Amino acid sequence: MKKKQKGKEIIFGITLFSLIAIVLALSYLLFVISPNDFQVADRSKEMKELESKYHDEILSWIRVQGTNIDMPVIYRKKDTDVSRADYDFAWSYPKTDTLTNRAIFTSHNILNVSSNPLTESEDFRRFDALPAFLYSDFAKENQFIQYSVGGKDYVYRIFSVSMVKEASVDYDHDEYSKKELKEYIEDSLNDSYYKYDTKVDENDSILTLITCTRFFGATDDYSLKIDARKVRNNEGVKAVPITVKSNYHVIDETMKEGERDEKA
């Protein structure tokens, strides 16, 4: 009888161990590999292939979470024709081929020009998907950008989504002084439609993505700007809480007006 009892205890122990293992595995899938996590993807092979195909200088690569923006960044020379139909690239005006404290990249937004932007489409190219960040739910779920440069991969955390006048954008500098970067960050935080629960200061490296938009109408010279800072050492890539700021009412009202116009 004792042997039988011992056998039952062993079976019970194994079953309990299996259940614990299953629970831990499910917890890992639910909480560790969550939709808000972001993992780097190797794009070195694609960079070399495109460089040989187009005979252009590929500076780096960017991937934006939640979008189909997964493309190289080229150096825009004076004679570079970025209107070419086969140019699904982003570009930089300075030759930013190493990690700097202020990289800024731009590309076209040709298709997503409504005051009620689409969040995804099979037809999206270049930066057509960026206006999706004007939806707070989308912004909450997608907070990271991969930036691969100088043979290394970096992850950047978004801290600002804003609309700015095109004339105010500085495309020409990829390195700022501490004072310049501090002022830039303060302006971006003030202009942002969301408050991200993340710290950012002049000691961080900043990445900016920018594209044209006709969100406020065809005659308004606004650009959509996404700012992110490099993930700090031992910080991880978990999404942080964000709150919608009071200045978002402009976006909300414009979207509602767009809906009324479409119904009319």
C-alpha positions, 0 to 999 in steps of 0.5 A: 500500500505504501508503494502505491501511495508513493506512486500516486504522490509521484504522479500527482507531483509530475501533474502539478509540475506540468500545470505550473509549467503550462501556466508559466508558459502562458504567462510568458506569452501573454505578458513577456511577448505582448503586442506592445513589445518590439524586437529588432529585425536584421536588415543588413542584407536588404541594405546591401541589395538595395545599395547595389540595385539603385547605386545610391548611398544607403545610410541606414534603415528604419522600422516603425512598429505597427506600420509597413514602414520598413525601409532604407534611408538614403542620402539626398544629394542635390540631384537625387530624384525622390519623386521616382515611382520606385523610390520607396525610401526615406531620406536624410539631407545631411549625410547621417551614416553614424549614430548622432544625437539628432537624426531627422528623416523624411519621406512622402505621404501621398495616399493618406491625406484625409482628415480621417487617416487610414491606419493601414492599407496594402497600398501604403508606401513610404510614410503613408502610414505615419498619420495613424499616430493621430489616433490615440489608441494606435499611439498607445499600442505602437511606441517603438522605432528601429534605427539601424546605422553604422552596422548596429541596431538601436531601438527608439521610444516615441515621446512626441506626436505633433503637427508643425509648420513646415517652415519651422523644421530644421532638416540640415543638422544631425548633431545638436549642442546640449542647449539646442537639443534641450530646446528642441525636446521642450518644444516637441513635448509642448507640441505633442498631442500625447504625454508619454510616461517616459523621460527624455533630456539633452543627454539622449539621442533623438530620432525624428520622422516627418512627412507632409499632410493635408489633414487640415486641408490642402492649403495648410502647410503642416507636417506630421512629426514623430519624435523618439529617443534611443532606449537607455541601457537596461530600460527594456522595450515595454510600452509606457502609459500615455495620456491625451493632452488638451491640445488634441481637441484640434485633431478630434474636431478636425476628424469630426468635421471630416466625417460630416463632410464625407456624409454630406 
